[in-house]
Amino acid sequence: MRNKLYYKRRKCVGDVLKLQRKWALRCKQREMAQIVAARQEFISRIESSQKRLDVVDLIDYCDALNLSLVEFAENVERRLWAERLITRRKKTTDGYCPENHEHKFTDVQSLLNAYTPYVSLAAISRASGISQSLLSQYANGKKSASLPQMQRILDTIHDIGNKLISATI
């Protein structure tokens, strides 16, 4: 029997596939299915984590997204780390350490989950003018933020970070 962590991680993989499809191709499941020569139900089941994705299907999916398997794995790792579904990120063979590198987020849920241990939603809300309730819905994945809204949240987090950096004694 699989544990909860397995299913949460599998959901993250599906979420990343869905976000990549929406952001990279800006297409619907039906269109993606045509690109990878599959049925729309197949795409739906993979993205909703009802079906496991084998490596060959993943290669086709990544090809359609014009994304390498390594780039896809990095996106999944970022998402898992942001949602605290992996405990630490490891160095790669070439010495790259993700924790010392710029974090690039593809969705507002990962962004908020990565930074709310350090900055509360209430603080982000006050600084951005976005209601705390809406930010909470973004963080829980109940709503999706538009690209301008995501940029507004990111700019607010940067502003808060700059204020913290400029503190002196």
C-alpha positions in Angstrom: 0.0 0.0 0.0 1.3 3.4 -1.0 1.6 6.2 1.7 0.2 9.7 1.5 3.6 11.2 0.5 3.6 9.0 -2.7 0.2 10.3 -3.8 1.1 13.9 -2.9 4.3 13.7 -5.0 2.4 12.1 -7.9 -0.1 14.9 -7.8 2.8 17.4 -8.0 4.0 15.7 -11.1 0.6 16.0 -12.7 0.3 19.6 -11.6 3.7 20.4 -13.2 2.7 18.7 -16.4 -0.6 20.7 -16.5 1.1 24.0 -15.7 3.8 23.4 -18.4 1.1 22.6 -20.9 -0.8 25.8 -20.1 2.2 28.1 -19.9 4.4 26.7 -22.6 1.9 25.8 -25.3 -1.2 27.7 -24.0 -3.3 24.8 -25.2 -6.2 22.7 -23.9 -5.9 19.0 -23.1 -7.6 18.1 -26.4 -4.9 19.9 -28.4 -2.2 18.4 -26.3 -3.7 14.9 -26.9 -3.5 15.6 -30.7 0.2 16.6 -30.4 1.2 13.4 -28.5 -1.2 11.2 -30.5 -3.3 10.2 -27.5 -6.9 10.7 -26.3 -7.9 13.7 -24.2 -9.0 11.4 -21.4 -5.4 10.1 -21.2 -4.0 13.6 -20.8 -6.7 14.4 -18.2 -5.9 11.2 -16.2 -2.2 12.0 -16.2 -2.6 15.6 -15.2 -5.1 14.7 -12.4 -2.7 12.0 -11.1 -5.2 9.2 -11.8 -2.8 7.5 -14.1 0.9 7.0 -13.7 3.1 8.2 -16.5 5.8 5.9 -17.9 9.1 7.3 -19.2 8.2 6.9 -22.9 5.0 8.9 -22.4 7.0 11.5 -20.4 9.4 11.8 -23.3 6.6 12.4 -25.7 5.0 14.9 -23.3 8.3 16.8 -22.8 9.0 16.8 -26.6 5.6 18.4 -27.2 6.4 21.0 -24.6 9.8 21.6 -26.1 11.3 20.7 -22.7 14.1 18.4 -21.9 13.6 15.6 -19.3 16.2 17.4 -17.1 14.3 20.7 -17.2 11.1 18.8 -16.4 12.8 17.0 -13.5 14.1 20.4 -12.2 10.6 21.9 -12.4 9.2 18.9 -10.5 12.0 19.1 -7.9 11.2 22.8 -7.4 7.6 22.1 -6.9 8.2 19.2 -4.5 10.7 21.3 -2.5 8.3 24.3 -2.4 5.5 22.1 -1.0 7.9 20.4 1.4 7.5 17.0 -0.1 11.2 16.5 -0.3 13.4 17.5 2.7 16.4 18.8 0.9 17.7 19.5 -2.6 20.9 17.8 -3.6 23.9 19.0 -5.6 24.1 17.7 -9.1 27.2 16.0 -10.5 28.4 19.3 -12.0 28.3 21.0 -8.6 25.0 22.9 -9.2 23.2 23.4 -5.9 19.6 24.5 -6.3 19.4 26.1 -2.8 22.1 28.6 -3.8 20.5 29.3 -7.2 17.7 31.6 -8.2 14.3 29.9 -7.7 12.1 30.2 -10.7 8.4 29.4 -10.1 5.8 28.5 -12.7 2.8 29.0 -10.5 1.8 31.1 -7.5 1.0 28.1 -5.3 4.7 27.0 -5.3 5.8 30.5 -4.9 3.7 31.1 -1.8 4.4 27.7 -0.3 8.1 28.4 -0.6 8.1 31.7 1.2 5.3 31.5 3.7 7.6 29.9 6.3 9.5 33.2 6.3 6.8 35.8 5.4 3.2 35.4 6.4 0.3 35.6 4.0 -1.0 38.5 6.2 2.3 40.4 5.5 2.1 39.7 1.8 -1.5 40.8 1.8 -0.8 44.1 3.6 2.1 44.9 1.3 0.4 43.9 -2.0 -3.1 44.9 -1.4 -4.4 41.4 -2.3 -6.8 40.0 0.2 -5.3 37.4 2.6 -8.3 35.1 1.8 -7.4 35.2 -2.0 -3.7 34.6 -1.2 -4.7 31.6 0.9 -6.8 30.2 -2.0 -3.8 30.6 -4.3 -1.5 28.9 -1.7 -3.9 25.9 -1.3 -4.4 25.5 -5.1 -8.1 26.4 -4.9 -7.6 29.3 -7.3 -5.0 30.1 -10.0 -3.5 33.5 -10.3 -3.1 35.3 -13.6 0.4 36.1 -14.7 0.2 39.8 -13.7 -1.2 38.8 -10.3 1.6 36.3 -9.8 4.1 39.0 -10.8 2.5 41.4 -8.3 2.9 38.8 -5.5 6.5 38.1 -6.5 7.3 41.9 -6.6 5.8 42.2 -3.1 7.9 39.3 -1.8 11.0 41.0 -3.3 10.1 44.3 -1.7 9.7 42.7 1.7 13.0 40.9 1.2 14.8 44.2 0.3 13.4 45.9 3.4 14.7 43.0 5.5 18.1 43.1 3.8 18.4 46.9 4.4 17.8 46.6 8.1 20.8 47.7 10.2 21.8 47.9 13.8 
